[in-house]
Amino acid sequence: MIWTRFQRLAIATFIAVELLIFVGAAVRASGSGLGCPDWPFCYGCWLPPTKAADIDFSKLDLEKFRKKAAQHGRDPASITEESLRTEFDPVATWIEYLNRLTSLPVGFTSLLLFGASFGQLKQRRFGVFLAGVSAFALVLINAWLGARVVLSGLKPGIITLHMALAILLQCVLVYAAWRGTAMPWHLNTKGRMTAGLRMLGWLLFLLIVIEGVMGSQVRELTDALAKSHVGELRSQWVGELEQSWVYLIHRSFSWLIVACVLWWVWEAKSVLKKVGWLEWGVVGIVFAQMFLGLILAHVGIVRVAQVLHIGLSSILVSGLFLWLLGATNRKTDGSAAVAGGVPAPTR
């Protein structure tokens, strides 16, 4: 199918957000929040140093870094030039710096999408216009909230809210990309889409969102363990996590999602002309998440598994939401009627 310019811009924004989610997950999993002591520079430079000997402390405001360290629960008096040279970790520094760099395309593309959304009013796509405006607003809100996330000592729920807004942003962008054309894509069905399959899809979507919210709360628990169990093996954290009912429910809830996704794809076989890449992609990610969950539960809180687990969950929600949009009844907007229209593109 041929993508409109607006759709391509929405897709570019979505990709930028998805990349930022993966990098942000890497920052938290690796504990790299203090990788850059200053902002917008990193160690007083546009490009951070790669070794301690290259740090120029004349460019670094140690007082600001001490305040930031205090917000992370560290004694400000322990921040000295010597301690920073000793503790300098080039990997953590560049992970945090990469996180800052990946936020720039999100801001740029969302701003362009905001401007382009006004053109959708001429096409009588008010919902798409609202999606473009909402996406830009969510980026600004989450940028502010993201700055709060890296600080410790905040009340429980801040990370969950941050992730929830990111998921909402992705769904808004998926809608903008899907609906930003005269003839939106729909599933290729044998007849009409059945209400039963659509409701089953929404049930699966709801279960995945609930699981994601609980996963964010578990993520808060692992952040707390990273502070209270410094120097201990991450494989020993699981025993601590098992003392939390949220973790136990989150771990067992995944089996309900597996059963639901198998039921969903089985029903889809009788309704769709062909179960395609989107359906099998959703199934594949669910099973990949199960595999990663088993690693985290039985091997330990492995950093790579953490990052993949968080990133894939956002892709899963977005992919299933796209499927639900494609499962809606076919209809054209006013611009399609004027142009004469063509059959909605199918897979």
Summary of the structure (lengths in Angstrom):
residues: 347
radius of gyration: 22.7
end to end distance: 8.9
largest distance: 72.1
contacts: 1074
relative contact order: 0.12
helix: 72%
strand: 1%
